Amino acid sequence: MKVYCTRPGCPRPHNYFSDLENNSIIRTVQQKYCMTCGMPLILAGRYLPTKLLGKGGFGTAFLAIDRYTPGMRQCVVKQFQPAGNLNQTQMQLAQDLFEREAIVLEELGNQHDQIPALFAYFPLLVENLNCKEEQFFYLVQEYIDGQTLEEELVEKGRFTETEVVQILRDILNLLKFVHNKNIIHRDIKPSNIMYHRNGKLFLLDFGAVKQVTNNPIGSNRSSTGIYSLGFSPPEQISGGQVFPSTDLYALAVTIITLLTGEQEVNKLFDVHSNQIEWRSRVQIDSNLGNILDRMLIAAVNQRFGTATEVLEALSKLPQFSQHQDLETSKSMQSQIQTPVAITNKSRTIPKTRINRSFSSFEILFGAAFTGFEGTLIAIALLNLFSLTVVSLICAAAVFVMLIFSQINRWIEKQDLLIISAITFIVLFFIPLLRGNLGIGEVIILSCGISLIAVAITSLFSLIQKLLSLLL
């Protein structure tokens, strides 16, 4: 088993222990130490970091397992590690922010099922190679297995209007809950919003939270200057007081990046008008555009003041009302049917997936895969059972199953390449499955069918678009 060293700057943080391949040994083994720097690897006696997830302004995140849970539950371990050379005052401020994240996660995570729960928070005092003591701070939180909106944007391109309205509604409801707790997130952006694999949207990284109660409206106390360039309004960039509408501004920028597909927010900023220019890049409902524009106003007193106000404005949009009707219908059906569910930190989450619409690339790539993979399997079936009705039915069923599996996203992305490669290797090394066909003929035939599938799919897509324009 690989265990990752959490000491900053460790030259070889990867450690492998063969005895930890056995789960029963993992639960009882004594402390392990980094073979390079001597850092204790089993944090707080129970958490084993296995992978580096990423680094932020004030911490490094690791994927870890909790050896004291029955299923070796995965979790995220965050280590306090501010970037840059900070003076004592800045270091204390950074540490306070990190501790505040733990406090907020404990308060919010256990009360809302779209905020990761806090499992633990602890310090660690160790000696470095110079025999000097170093102190580290860790917090352990729920691991959300999914994909951030930033990752989806890179992979699939711009989002549709329907998709962003759904995201906008979900995050506004989340912010309504957070703001009612007198807390401001202050770092809303695509990389801090994640879709779990079960379709639930999560708000991540409360490391830059601001307690409104510690900075009441009307006071002269300034913010700590923590923000993400491009997503933060003027009052936050200047180090001034922050408000709930500060989060609304950042959320509007987030939605605009999803709509336009522009990953670099600064490219949307017009220095002449001193505003984000985005309306000419997308075609959306003008009322939705007006709502986003009002969330983006530089003057705080002209912006929407609360998430509730934005939700009320959104409720008047036709697509929002239709989505609410659909959610109501699903809710009524769930009361009649017995749902399949998974349990997560004392709450039950319906095991459903909000299917993202397929991009043009995904559709064409899926068609190519279906043609190639289906042909390989059909060749094997026809050679095993000869040209019989059974073999033809089985071959047709394979094509249907391949298409059905992709529609439901049971197989996607790199799965398609892996499956095709494995099937091709099997035919390559087992001549019986390809009969009288040479490997070159198999490649030509499979690629030919694949191209035909792409051509047919492209034709149907074109016909669909023409019909949608005419109708």
C-alpha positions in Angstrom: 0.0 0.0 0.0 1.2 3.5 -0.8 1.2 6.1 1.9 1.9 9.8 1.1 4.1 11.9 3.4 2.5 15.2 4.4 5.7 17.0 5.3 6.0 20.1 3.0 9.0 19.8 0.7 9.7 16.1 1.3 11.7 15.1 -1.8 10.2 11.6 -2.0 6.8 11.6 -0.3 5.7 8.3 -1.8 6.2 5.4 0.6 5.2 1.7 -0.1 4.5 -0.9 2.7 3.7 -4.4 1.5 2.3 -5.4 4.9 -0.4 -2.7 4.6 -2.0 -4.6 1.7 -3.9 -6.6 4.3 -6.8 -4.6 5.9 -6.6 -6.4 9.2 -3.0 -5.4 9.5 -3.8 -1.8 8.6 -6.2 -1.6 11.6 -3.6 -2.8 14.1 -0.2 -1.8 12.7 2.0 0.6 14.7 3.0 4.0 13.5 4.8 4.2 10.1 7.4 6.8 9.2 8.5 8.4 5.9 11.5 6.5 4.6 13.0 9.9 3.4 12.3 12.5 6.1 11.0 10.5 9.0 7.6 12.2 9.2 4.9 10.2 11.0 2.6 8.8 8.3 -0.5 7.6 10.2 -2.0 10.9 11.3 -3.7 11.0 14.7 -3.1 7.3 14.8 -5.9 6.6 12.3 -5.7 8.5 9.0 -3.4 7.2 6.2 -2.9 9.7 3.3 -2.7 7.9 0.0 -2.7 10.7 -2.6 -2.1 14.4 -3.0 -5.3 16.1 -4.2 -4.0 19.7 -4.5 -2.7 22.8 -2.9 -4.4 26.1 -2.0 -3.5 29.4 -0.5 -3.5 28.1 3.1 -3.4 24.3 2.9 -2.6 21.1 1.1 -5.3 18.5 0.6 -4.7 14.7 0.7 -7.0 11.8 0.0 -6.8 9.4 2.9 -8.4 6.4 4.5 -9.7 6.1 8.0 -8.5 2.8 9.4 -10.9 2.9 12.3 -14.0 2.7 10.2 -15.4 -0.7 9.0 -15.2 0.1 5.3 -11.9 2.0 5.5 -13.8 5.2 4.7 -12.1 7.6 2.3 -11.8 11.2 3.6 -9.9 14.4 2.8 -7.1 15.5 5.1 -6.2 19.2 4.9 -2.9 20.4 6.2 -2.4 24.0 7.2 0.4 25.2 4.9 0.3 28.9 3.9 2.0 29.8 0.7 4.9 32.3 0.7 7.0 33.8 3.4 4.6 35.2 6.0 5.4 37.3 9.0 4.2 36.4 12.4 1.1 38.5 12.1 0.2 37.0 8.7 0.9 33.5 9.9 -1.4 33.9 12.9 -4.1 35.3 10.6 -3.7 32.3 8.3 -3.9 29.9 11.2 -7.0 31.6 12.5 -8.6 31.3 9.1 -7.7 27.6 9.0 -9.2 27.1 12.4 -12.2 29.0 11.4 -12.7 26.6 8.5 -12.8 23.8 11.0 -15.4 25.6 13.1 -17.6 26.5 10.2 -17.4 23.0 8.7 -18.4 21.5 12.0 -21.3 24.0 12.3 -22.5 23.8 8.7 -21.5 20.4 7.5 -23.6 18.5 9.9 -26.6 20.6 9.2 -26.7 20.7 5.4 -26.2 17.7 3.1 -24.5 19.8 0.4 -21.6 20.9 2.6 -18.8 18.4 3.4 -18.9 17.3 7.1 -16.0 17.8 9.4 -14.7 14.6 11.0 -11.7 15.8 13.0 -9.3 18.7 13.7 -5.9 18.2 15.4 -2.4 19.6 15.6 0.8 17.5 15.1 4.2 18.4 16.7 7.2 16.7 15.1 10.9 17.2 14.8 12.5 18.0 11.4 15.8 16.9 10.1 17.5 19.8 12.0 16.1 18.5 15.3 13.8 21.5 15.6 10.1 21.1 16.4 7.6 21.9 13.7 3.9 22.2 14.3 1.3 21.3 11.7 -2.5 21.6 11.8 -4.9 19.1 10.1 -8.6 18.9 9.6 -10.4 15.8 8.2 -13.6 16.1 6.3 -16.0 14.2 4.1 -14.6 13.1 0.7 -16.9 14.1 -2.1 -16.3 11.7 -5.0 -17.2 13.7 -8.1 -16.1 16.4 -10.5 -15.9 20.2 -10.0 -17.7 22.6 -12.4 -14.2 23.8 -13.4 -13.3 20.2 -14.4 -16.6 19.7 -16.3 -16.1 23.0 -18.1 -12.6 22.0 -19.3 -13.8 18.5 -20.3 -17.3 19.2 -21.8 -17.3 22.9 -22.8 -19.9 25.5 -22.1 -23.1 24.7 -20.1 -26.6 25.1 -21.4 -29.0 27.6 -20.0 -31.1 24.9 -18.4 -28.0 23.5 -16.6 -26.9 26.9 -15.3 -30.4 27.7 -14.0 -30.4 24.5 -12.0 -26.9 25.2 -10.7 -27.8 28.8 -9.9 -30.9 27.7 -7.9 -29.0 25.0 -6.0 -26.2 27.3 -5.0 -28.5 30.2 -4.1 -30.4 27.9 -1.7 -27.1 26.8 -0.2 -26.0 30.5 0.2 -29.4 31.3 1.7 -28.6 28.7 4.4 -25.0 29.8 4.9 -25.9 33.6 5.0 -28.7 32.9 7.5 -25.9 31.5 9.8 -24.2 34.9 9.5 -21.4 33.5 7.4 -20.0 34.6 4.1 -18.1 32.1 1.9 -16.0 34.7 0.0 -14.5 32.3 -2.5 -17.4 31.1 -4.8 -15.9 29.8 -8.1 -16.3 26.8 -10.4 -13.4 24.9 -8.7 -15.3 25.2 -5.3 -18.5 23.7 -6.6 -18.7 20.0 -7.2 -21.1 17.4 -8.5 -21.1 14.2 -6.5 -21.4 11.0 -8.6 -24.9 10.7 -7.3 -25.9 14.0 -8.8 -25.9 16.2 -5.7 -24.2 19.6 -5.9 -21.7 20.5 -3.1 -20.1 23.8 -2.0 -16.5 23.2 -1.0 -13.6 25.1 0.6 -14.8 27.2 3.4 -11.2 28.3 4.2 -11.9 31.9 3.4 -15.1 32.2 5.3 -16.0 35.4 7.1 -18.2 35.6 10.2 -20.6 38.5 9.7 -21.1 38.6 13.5 -17.4 39.4 13.9 -17.6 42.3 11.4 -21.1 43.8 11.8 -22.6 46.0 9.2 -21.6 49.6 9.7 -18.3 48.8 11.3 -15.0 50.0 9.9 -13.2 46.7 10.2 -11.9 45.5 6.8 -11.7 42.0 5.3 -8.6 40.0 5.3 -7.9 40.4 1.6 -8.5 36.8 0.6 -10.2 36.4 -2.8 -9.9 34.9 -6.2 -9.0 37.3 -9.0 -11.8 37.7 -11.5 -14.5 36.4 -9.2 -14.4 39.0 -6.5 -16.2 42.3 -6.4 -14.5 45.7 -5.8 -15.2 45.8 -2.1 -13.4 42.5 -1.6 -10.4 43.3 -3.8 -9.8 46.6 -2.0 -9.8 44.8 1.4 -13.1 46.5 2.4 -16.1 45.1 4.2 -17.8 42.1 2.7 -21.5 41.3 2.5 -23.8 38.4 1.4 -24.0 40.2 -2.0 -20.2 39.6 -2.3 -21.0 35.9 -2.7 -23.7 36.7 -5.2 -21.3 38.7 -7.3 -18.9 35.7 -7.4 -21.7 33.3 -8.2 -22.8 35.5 -11.1 -19.2 35.4 -12.5 -19.2 31.6 -12.0 -22.4 31.2 -14.0 -21.1 33.4 -16.8 -17.9 31.4 -17.1 -20.1 28.2 -17.5 -22.4 29.9 -20.0 -19.6 31.4 -22.1 -17.1 28.5 -21.7 -14.4 31.1 -21.0 -12.1 29.6 -18.4 -10.0 32.8 -18.0 -12.4 35.3 -16.4 -10.1 38.3 -17.1 -10.7 37.9 -20.9 -14.4 38.8 -20.2 -13.5 42.1 -18.5 -13.6 45.3 -20.5 -11.3 47.9 -19.2 -13.1 50.7 -21.0 -16.4 50.1 -19.4 -14.9 48.6 -16.2 -17.4 45.8 -16.5 -17.6 42.1 -17.4 -18.9 42.0 -21.0 -20.6 38.7 -21.7 -24.0 39.1 -23.2 -22.8 39.2 -26.8 -21.1 35.8 -26.3 -24.3 33.8 -25.4 -28.0 33.6 -26.3 -30.1 33.2 -23.2 -33.4 34.5 -21.9 -33.0 38.3 -21.5 -34.6 38.2 -18.0 -32.0 35.7 -16.8 -29.3 38.0 -18.3 -30.8 41.0 -16.4 -30.7 39.1 -13.2 -27.0 38.1 -13.7 -26.2 41.7 -14.6 -27.7 43.0 -11.4 -25.7 40.5 -9.4 -22.6 41.9 -11.1 -23.1 45.6 -10.3 -20.0 47.1 -8.7 -21.9 49.2 -6.2 -23.0 47.1 -3.3 -26.3 49.0 -2.7 -27.5 48.4 -6.3 -26.8 44.7 -6.3 -29.2 42.0 -5.0 -28.8 42.0 -1.3 -29.6 38.4 -0.5 -29.9 35.0 -2.1 -33.6 35.1 -1.3 -34.1 38.2 -3.5 -32.4 36.4 -6.5 -34.5 33.3 -6.0 -37.6 35.4 -6.1 -36.5 37.0 -9.3 -35.6 33.6 -10.8 -39.0 32.2 -9.8 -40.6 34.4 -12.5 -38.6 32.8 -15.3 -40.5 30.2 -17.4 -37.6 27.7 -17.3 -37.3 28.0 -13.6 -41.0 27.4 -13.1 -40.8 24.4 -15.3 -37.9 23.0 -13.3 -39.8 23.5 -10.1 -42.8 21.7 -11.5 -40.5 18.8 -12.5 -39.0 18.7 -9.1 -42.5 18.7 -7.5 -43.5 15.8 -9.8 -40.4 13.8 -8.9 -41.0 14.5 -5.2 -44.6 13.1 -5.5 -43.4 10.0 -7.3 -40.8 9.4 -4.7 -43.5 9.3 -2.0 -45.3 6.6 -3.9 -42.3 4.5 -4.9 -39.6 3.1 -2.6 -36.4 4.8 -3.5 -33.0 3.1 -3.7 -30.7 5.1 -1.4 -27.3 5.3 0.1 -26.5 6.4 3.7 -24.0 9.2 4.3 -23.2 10.6 7.7 -26.6 9.9 9.2 -28.7 11.1 6.3 -30.2 9.3 3.4 -29.4 10.5 -0.1 -31.5 9.2 -3.1 -29.2 7.4 -5.4 -30.0 9.3 -8.6 -27.8 10.9 -11.2 -28.5 14.2 -12.8 -27.5 13.4 -16.4 -25.6 16.2 -18.1 -26.4 16.6 -21.8 -23.9 15.1 -24.1 -21.6 17.4 -26.1 -21.2 17.0 -29.9 -17.8 15.4 -29.3 -19.1 12.9 -26.8 -21.9 11.9 -29.2 -19.6 11.4 -32.2 -16.9 9.7 -30.1 -19.5 7.4 -28.7 -20.7 6.5 -32.2 -17.2 5.7 -33.3 -16.7 3.5 -30.2 -20.0 1.7 -30.8 -19.1 0.9 -34.4 -15.6 -0.2 -33.6 -16.3 -2.2 -30.4 -19.6 -3.7 -31.8 -17.8 -4.9 -34.9 -15.1 -6.6 -32.9 -17.6 -8.4 -30.8 -19.8 -9.3 -33.8 -16.7 -10.8 -35.6 -16.0 -13.0 -32.5 -19.7 -14.1 -32.2 -20.0 -15.0 -35.8 -16.9 -17.1 -35.8 -17.9 -18.9 -32.6 -21.5 -19.7 -33.6 -21.2 -19.4 -37.4 -23.7 -17.3 -39.3 -26.8 -18.4 -37.4 -29.9 -16.5 -36.2 -28.6 -16.8 -32.6 -25.3 -15.1 -33.5 -27.0 -12.3 -35.5 -29.4 -11.6 -32.6 -26.5 -11.6 -30.1 -24.5 -9.2 -32.3 -27.5 -6.9 -32.6 -28.0 -7.0 -28.8 -24.4 -6.1 -28.3 -24.8 -2.9 -30.4 -28.0 -2.0 -28.4 -26.3 -2.6 -25.0 -23.3 -0.5 -26.0 -25.5 2.4 -26.9 -27.7 2.0 -23.8 -24.6 1.8 -21.5 -23.3 5.1 -22.9 -26.7 6.9 -22.7 -26.9 6.0 -19.0 -23.1 6.9 -18.5 -22.3 3.4 -17.2 -19.3 3.6 -19.5 -17.7 6.9 -20.6 -14.5 8.8 -21.2 -11.4 6.6 -21.0 -13.6 3.5 -20.4 -14.4 3.5 -24.1 -10.7 3.3 -25.1 -9.9 0.7 -22.5 -12.7 -1.6 -23.5 -11.9 -1.3 -27.2 -8.2 -2.0 -26.5 -8.9 -5.1 -24.4 -11.3 -6.5 -27.0 -8.8 -5.9 -29.9 -6.0 -7.6 -27.9 -8.2 -10.6 -27.2 -8.9 -11.0 -31.0 -5.2 -10.4 -31.8 -4.0 -13.2 -29.5 -6.9 -15.7 -30.2 -7.1 -16.3 -33.9 -10.1 -18.6 -33.4 -12.3 -15.6 -32.7 -11.5 -13.8 -35.9 -11.7 -16.9 -38.2 -10.2 -16.4 -41.6 -9.8 -12.7 -41.2 -6.3 -11.3 -40.7 -5.7 -8.7 -38.1 -5.3 -6.1 -40.7 -8.7 -7.0 -42.2 -10.2 -6.8 -38.7 -8.8 -3.3 -38.2 -10.1 -2.1 -41.6 -13.5 -3.6 -41.1 -13.9 -2.2 -37.6 -12.7 1.3 -38.5 -14.9 1.3 -41.6 -18.0 0.5 -39.5 -16.9 3.0 -37.0 -16.7 5.7 -39.7 -20.2 4.7 -41.0 -21.6 5.0 -37.5 -20.1 8.5 -37.1 -21.5 9.6 -40.5 -25.0 8.3 -39.7 -24.9 10.0 -36.3 -23.8 13.3 -37.8 -26.6 13.0 -40.4 -29.2 12.4 -37.7 -27.8 15.3 -35.6 -28.0 17.6 -38.6 -31.6 16.6 -39.4 -32.6 17.1 -35.7 -31.1 20.6 -35.7 -32.8 21.5 -38.9 -36.2 20.3 -37.6 -35.7 22.2 -34.4 -35.1 25.4 -36.4 -38.1 24.8 -38.6 -40.5 23.8 -35.8 
